[in-house]
Amino acid sequence: MTTSNRNLTLTSSEGDAFEVPVHVATMSEVVRQVVEDTADSDDVDIPLAAVKTHVLVKVVEFINYHHQHPMKDIPTPITTSFEDVVDDWDLDFINESYEMIFELILAANYLDISPLLNLACAKISGVIYGRSPDQIREIFDIEAPFTAEEEAFIRQENQWPEMG
């Protein structure tokens, strides 16, 4: 069976399996390598221990769409709004909770899917650009790493000597 007619199975960390055409799944460099290593096998099941089912659903949606519609490059740095540099489909796709976007970043990095990684990172960079650490912590609901007393101590310990 030729690669273009073959399917493979991507299995999430929760055991849910997704059958995907090989020529679509190889948008992932990790999957591409597995396919090359198992070229003689008709039955390829790739367990993805670091990807949960709800994230794999989004990854499969992304690669299915972008196999037919290559994503345009996102410029770095982005000098206009995020909405101006991505297509409408990608805007709708990445319009998710911050938690999901971070999970997509981890999955895209794990699977080596550069277009997805670039899209998700660009979305987050647009959110944090120009914001203070306190604002970023508030947006992402991150606890401050230090108490006010600890921060004051650290500032005092790391104070630059005045030249004069």
Secondary structure, DSSP 8 states (H G I E B T S, - for coil): --GGG-EEEEE-TTS-EEEEEHHHHTTSHHHHHHHHHTTT-S--EEE-TT--HHHHHHHHHHHHHHHHS------SS--S-HHHHS-HHHHHHH-S-HHHHHHHHHHHHHHT-HHHHHHHHHHHHHHHTT--HHHHHHHTT---SS-HHHHHHHHHHT------
